[in-house]
Amino acid sequence: MDEWIELNRGRLSPSTIVLYKLYSKAHYKPYFGDMKLSQVNEIHIRRFMAEKLKSLKPSTVRKLMFVLSKILREILKDKNPCKDVVPPTNDEFKPHVITEEEFAQIHNSVKGTKDEPIVLLSAWCGLRRGEIFALKWDDINWEKELITIDESRCITDEGEGGYTDKDPKSSNGFRDVVVPADLMDLLKDLRKSQATVNIKPKPKSKAKEEPRIWNNRPDNYSSYWAKLVATKEMPKVRFHDLRHYHASWLYYHDIPDQYAAKHLGHDIRTLKSIYQHLDLKKELEIDDKIRQLHNAPCPTKCPTKI
C-alpha cells in the first residue's frame, strides 16, 4: 500500500496522499497486519467493513472502502477481493443554509474580535478557508477595493501536517473579488495594528517574501471555529457554511450565474450543484410567482406567430 502511494505520487494531490497515508496507518495496517495479499479474500474485506461500522459513520466507512478497493484493484486487477462487496450507502449531505438572522447572530458574536475580518471574508466575499489564510497584504488593492485570489494554503505530504501556498486547483480559482467598504476598514485597521507590532526594520541584504496576513493553519482554524461556536453559543455551522451563505446571498439578490460563478471561483455546473442544496426560501417565492402567472388572465392581444 505504501509502495502504491509512492508510485502514484505524481498523479495524487498532496492532500490525497496525506489522507491515504492516514487511512493506511490508522485503519488498514492495524486490521490486516502482516497478511500477504494472496491471503486477503472477500470475507476479510467484509469483516473489516463490519468492524469499522461499529465505531465510524457509514459515510466514513464508505470512503475507507473506496480507497481500499481502488488500491487493491490496481494491484490485483480481477482478483480484487473488494469487487463484489457493496460499501455502505452514503447519507445525502445537505449543508446548513445560514439565514440572515443566524448570520447577524454570528457577526455580533465576533464583532470587534480578531475573527471578524476572517468571518466576513468568507460570508461577504465567498473566500475559501485556504484562500483566506494564504492572503498577503499585497493581494489587496486599496484604491479599487478588490482582493486578488491567486493562492491557497494547502496541506503537503512532506512531514507531518505541513502546509504550503499553491496555485488554485483550476483557472476558475484565479480572480479579483470585490470587498465591501466596512470590511476594507477592518483590514486597514488590522494592517495598522500589525505595523505597530512589527517595528523592526527589514534587512536590506535579502528581499523577504511578503508575509501572510494570518499565520493560522487552515485545519487548526476549523477546530478553533468549532470551539468558538460552542463558546459563543452561535448557530451550529461549519466555517465553510459561511461561504454557502454568500452563495445563497448572491442567488437571492439575483446576481447573474456567470458573475456569481466567477466571483466564487467555480464553473457554472458546480455553482448549480451548490444552489440545488441550498433549499432557499426564494424557491417558494418563485413557485408562487409561477402559480400567479398561470392563474393570470391571458392578454387580449397575443401574437399567434413569431
C-alpha positions as CSV (number, residue, x, y, z in Angstrom):
1,M,0.0,0.0,0.0
2,D,2.8,2.4,0.8
3,E,4.5,1.4,-2.4
4,W,1.4,2.1,-4.4
5,I,1.1,5.6,-2.9
6,E,4.8,6.3,-3.8
7,L,4.3,5.0,-7.3
8,N,1.2,7.3,-7.8
9,R,2.7,10.4,-6.1
10,G,2.8,12.2,-9.4
11,R,-0.9,12.0,-10.0
12,L,-2.2,12.4,-6.5
13,S,-2.6,15.7,-4.8
14,P,-0.7,16.3,-1.5
15,S,-3.9,16.3,0.5
16,T,-4.9,13.0,-1.1
17,I,-1.6,11.4,-0.3
18,V,-1.9,12.6,3.4
19,L,-5.4,11.1,3.5
20,Y,-4.4,7.8,2.0
21,K,-1.4,7.5,4.4
22,L,-3.8,8.3,7.3
23,Y,-6.2,5.5,6.2
24,S,-3.3,3.1,5.9
25,K,-1.8,3.9,9.3
26,A,-5.0,4.2,11.3
27,H,-7.2,1.6,9.7
28,Y,-5.7,-0.8,7.1
29,K,-2.4,-1.8,8.7
30,P,-3.8,-2.3,12.3
31,Y,-6.6,-4.6,10.9
32,F,-4.8,-6.6,8.2
33,G,-1.4,-6.6,9.9
34,D,1.2,-8.7,8.0
35,M,-1.2,-10.7,5.9
36,K,0.0,-11.4,2.4
37,L,-2.0,-10.1,-0.5
38,S,-2.7,-13.6,-1.6
39,Q,-4.3,-14.4,1.8
40,V,-6.8,-11.5,1.7
41,N,-10.2,-12.6,0.4
42,E,-13.7,-11.2,0.3
43,I,-14.6,-12.5,3.8
44,H,-11.7,-10.5,5.3
45,I,-12.9,-7.4,3.5
46,R,-16.5,-7.9,4.7
47,R,-15.3,-8.4,8.3
48,F,-13.2,-5.2,8.0
49,M,-16.2,-3.2,6.9
50,A,-18.4,-4.6,9.6
51,E,-15.8,-3.9,12.3
52,K,-15.4,-0.3,11.1
53,L,-19.2,0.3,11.0
54,K,-19.3,-0.4,14.8
55,S,-17.4,2.9,15.5
56,L,-17.5,5.0,12.4
57,K,-20.2,6.7,10.3
58,P,-21.3,4.9,7.2
59,S,-20.0,7.8,5.1
60,T,-16.6,7.4,6.6
61,V,-16.6,3.6,6.1
62,R,-17.7,4.2,2.5
63,K,-14.6,6.3,1.9
64,L,-12.3,3.7,3.5
65,M,-13.8,1.0,1.3
66,F,-13.5,3.2,-1.8
67,V,-9.8,3.8,-1.2
68,L,-9.1,0.2,-0.3
69,S,-10.8,-1.1,-3.4
70,K,-9.1,1.4,-5.6
71,I,-5.6,0.3,-4.4
72,L,-6.4,-3.4,-4.5
73,R,-8.0,-3.2,-7.9
74,E,-4.8,-1.6,-9.4
75,I,-2.6,-4.1,-7.6
76,L,-4.6,-7.3,-8.0
77,K,-6.7,-6.5,-11.1
78,D,-9.5,-9.0,-11.5
79,K,-8.5,-10.7,-8.2
80,N,-9.5,-7.7,-6.2
81,P,-11.4,-9.1,-3.1
82,C,-13.4,-5.9,-2.8
83,K,-15.1,-6.2,-6.2
84,D,-18.3,-7.9,-5.1
85,V,-18.5,-6.1,-1.7
86,V,-21.1,-3.3,-1.7
87,P,-20.0,-0.4,0.5
88,P,-22.4,1.3,2.9
89,T,-24.8,3.8,1.4
90,N,-23.7,7.4,1.6
91,D,-26.0,9.6,3.5
92,E,-27.0,12.6,1.4
93,F,-25.2,15.6,2.6
94,K,-27.3,18.7,2.9
95,P,-25.4,21.8,4.0
96,H,-26.9,24.1,6.6
97,V,-28.3,27.2,5.0
98,I,-27.4,30.2,7.2
99,T,-30.4,32.6,7.5
100,E,-30.0,36.4,7.7
101,E,-31.0,36.2,11.4
102,E,-28.4,33.4,12.1
103,F,-25.6,35.4,10.3
104,A,-26.5,38.5,12.3
105,Q,-26.0,36.4,15.4
106,I,-22.7,35.1,14.2
107,H,-21.5,38.5,13.2
108,N,-22.5,40.1,16.5
109,S,-20.6,37.3,18.3
110,V,-17.3,38.0,16.6
111,K,-17.7,41.8,16.1
112,G,-14.6,43.7,17.3
113,T,-12.5,40.5,17.7
114,K,-9.7,39.1,15.6
115,D,-12.1,36.7,14.0
116,E,-14.4,39.3,12.5
117,P,-12.4,40.0,9.2
118,I,-11.9,36.3,8.7
119,V,-15.6,35.5,9.1
120,L,-16.5,38.4,6.8
121,L,-14.1,37.4,4.1
122,S,-16.0,34.1,3.9
123,A,-19.5,35.4,4.4
124,W,-19.3,38.7,2.5
125,C,-16.7,37.7,-0.2
126,G,-17.1,34.0,-0.5
127,L,-13.5,33.1,0.1
128,R,-12.5,29.6,0.9
129,R,-10.6,28.8,4.1
130,G,-7.3,28.1,2.3
131,E,-7.7,31.3,0.3
132,I,-8.1,33.4,3.4
133,F,-5.0,32.1,5.1
134,A,-2.9,32.4,2.0
135,L,-3.7,36.2,1.7
136,K,-0.8,38.7,1.8
137,W,-1.1,42.4,2.1
138,D,0.0,43.0,-1.4
139,D,-3.1,40.9,-2.6
140,I,-5.3,43.9,-1.6
141,N,-6.0,46.7,-4.0
142,W,-6.9,49.5,-1.6
143,E,-8.0,52.0,-4.2
144,K,-10.3,49.7,-6.1
145,E,-11.4,47.8,-3.0
146,L,-10.5,44.4,-4.5
147,I,-8.7,41.3,-3.3
148,T,-6.7,39.2,-5.8
149,I,-7.0,35.5,-5.2
150,D,-4.1,33.7,-6.7
151,E,-3.0,31.2,-4.0
152,S,-4.5,28.8,-1.5
153,R,-3.0,27.5,1.7
154,C,-2.8,23.7,1.1
155,I,-1.5,20.7,3.0
156,T,1.6,19.0,1.8
157,D,2.7,15.3,2.0
158,E,6.1,16.2,3.3
159,G,6.4,15.6,7.0
160,E,3.5,15.7,9.4
161,G,0.9,18.3,8.8
162,G,2.9,20.6,6.7
163,Y,1.3,23.5,4.7
164,T,2.4,25.5,1.7
165,D,0.9,28.2,-0.6
166,K,-0.2,26.8,-4.0
167,D,-2.0,28.0,-7.1
168,P,-5.7,27.3,-7.2
169,K,-6.8,23.9,-8.5
170,S,-8.2,25.4,-11.7
171,S,-8.1,28.6,-13.7
172,N,-11.5,29.5,-12.1
173,G,-9.8,30.0,-8.8
174,F,-7.8,33.0,-10.1
175,R,-10.0,36.0,-9.6
176,D,-10.5,39.5,-8.2
177,V,-13.1,39.8,-5.5
178,V,-14.9,43.0,-4.6
179,V,-14.7,43.9,-0.9
180,P,-17.4,45.9,1.0
181,A,-16.2,49.2,2.5
182,D,-16.8,48.1,6.1
183,L,-14.6,45.1,5.6
184,M,-11.9,47.2,3.9
185,D,-11.9,49.4,7.0
186,L,-11.4,46.4,9.2
187,L,-8.5,45.2,7.1
188,K,-6.9,48.7,7.2
189,D,-7.1,48.7,11.0
190,L,-5.6,45.2,11.1
191,R,-2.7,46.3,8.9
192,K,-2.0,49.3,11.1
193,S,-2.0,47.2,14.2
194,Q,0.4,44.7,12.7
195,A,2.7,47.5,11.5
196,T,3.0,48.8,15.1
197,V,3.9,45.3,16.3
198,N,6.5,44.6,13.6
199,I,8.6,47.7,14.0
200,K,11.9,46.0,13.4
201,P,13.4,47.2,10.1
202,K,13.8,44.5,7.4
203,P,17.3,43.5,6.4
204,K,18.5,45.3,3.2
205,S,20.7,42.4,2.1
206,K,17.8,40.0,1.3
207,A,14.4,40.7,-0.1
208,K,12.0,38.9,2.2
209,E,8.7,37.4,0.9
210,E,5.6,39.4,1.8
211,P,4.3,37.6,5.0
212,R,0.8,36.3,5.1
213,I,-1.9,38.4,6.9
214,W,-2.7,35.4,9.2
215,N,-0.3,32.7,10.2
216,N,-3.1,30.2,11.1
217,R,-3.1,26.7,9.7
218,P,-6.5,26.1,8.0
219,D,-7.2,22.8,9.8
220,N,-6.4,24.4,13.2
221,Y,-8.8,27.3,12.5
222,S,-11.6,24.8,11.7
223,S,-11.0,23.2,15.1
224,Y,-10.9,26.6,16.7
225,W,-14.1,27.6,14.9
226,A,-16.0,24.6,16.3
227,K,-14.9,25.6,19.9
228,L,-15.9,29.2,19.2
229,V,-19.3,28.2,18.0
230,A,-19.9,26.3,21.3
231,T,-18.4,29.0,23.5
232,K,-20.3,31.9,21.9
233,E,-23.5,29.8,21.6
234,M,-23.7,30.6,17.9
235,P,-25.7,28.6,15.4
236,K,-24.0,25.2,14.9
237,V,-22.5,25.8,11.5
238,R,-19.2,24.8,9.9
239,F,-16.8,27.6,8.8
240,H,-17.4,26.6,5.2
241,D,-21.1,27.2,5.6
242,L,-20.3,30.9,5.6
243,R,-19.2,30.5,2.0
244,H,-22.5,28.8,1.2
245,Y,-24.3,31.7,2.9
246,H,-22.5,34.0,0.5
247,A,-23.6,31.9,-2.5
248,S,-27.2,32.0,-1.3
249,W,-26.9,35.7,-0.8
250,L,-25.8,36.2,-4.4
251,Y,-28.7,33.9,-5.6
252,Y,-31.3,35.7,-3.5
253,H,-30.2,39.1,-4.9
254,D,-30.5,37.9,-8.5
255,I,-26.8,38.1,-9.2
256,P,-26.3,36.5,-12.7
257,D,-25.0,33.0,-12.5
258,Q,-22.0,33.7,-14.7
259,Y,-20.8,36.5,-12.4
260,A,-21.6,34.5,-9.3
261,A,-19.5,31.5,-10.6
262,K,-16.6,33.8,-11.4
263,H,-16.9,35.6,-8.0
264,L,-16.8,32.3,-6.1
265,G,-14.1,30.6,-8.2
266,H,-16.5,28.0,-9.6
267,D,-17.7,26.9,-13.0
268,I,-21.4,27.1,-13.8
269,R,-22.1,23.4,-13.2
270,T,-20.5,23.5,-9.8
271,L,-22.4,26.6,-8.9
272,K,-25.7,25.0,-9.9
273,S,-25.0,21.9,-7.8
274,I,-24.5,24.2,-4.8
275,Y,-27.7,26.1,-5.5
276,Q,-29.6,22.8,-5.6
277,H,-28.7,22.1,-2.0
278,L,-29.5,25.5,-0.6
279,D,-33.2,24.9,-0.1
280,L,-33.7,28.7,-0.3
281,K,-36.9,30.5,0.6
282,K,-36.7,32.2,-2.7
283,E,-37.6,28.9,-4.4
284,L,-41.0,29.1,-2.7
285,E,-41.4,32.7,-3.9
286,I,-40.6,31.6,-7.5
287,D,-43.2,28.8,-7.1
288,D,-45.8,31.3,-6.0
289,K,-44.9,33.6,-8.9
290,I,-45.3,30.7,-11.4
291,R,-48.8,29.9,-9.9
292,Q,-49.8,33.6,-10.3
293,L,-48.6,33.7,-13.9
294,H,-50.7,30.5,-14.7
295,N,-53.7,31.9,-13.0
296,A,-53.4,35.4,-14.6
297,P,-55.9,36.1,-17.5
298,C,-54.4,35.8,-20.9
299,P,-53.7,39.1,-22.7
300,T,-56.4,40.1,-25.1
301,K,-53.9,40.6,-27.9
302,C,-51.4,37.8,-28.2
303,P,-49.3,37.3,-31.3
304,T,-50.1,34.0,-32.9
305,K,-46.9,34.0,-35.0
306,I,-43.3,34.9,-34.2
